[in-house]
């Protein structure tokens, strides 16, 4: 198993856009707060191009590529709150653009599966994207 142990309830994050290494929000939000970042994929979702950032939309048969990010144990709550603010996510808020959901992601290196937090398009956003959005066929925001 290549994926590091994490504390119960402290799920890793699956990131697929501006939080990936080399992207604009990686250093702003993740630098100094993570223990491990490893290439991974999320099945059951497709990727749409947004205004400077992507949206994962849940859809059977789809694949999205990104990284699994494990927070440092003493920085987990801080990172969770920072990412919720970045994604403008508040539990139960009908105006959310994203919803934070727990989904299974797989490490690219060895296929190890882990439950992770991922921000997916909220229902109203997903409906709009399916009808009028630009699908990223590769499932990888860097290859669009």
Secondary structure, DSSP 4 states (H G I P E B T S, - for coil): --SPP--TT--EEEE-STTSTTSHHIIIIITTTEEEEEEEEEEEEEEEE-SSSEEEEEEEEEEEEEEEEEE-GGGHHHHHHHHHHHTT--TT-TT-SEEEEEEEEEETTT--EEEEEEEEE-HHHHHHHHHH-EEETTS-TT--
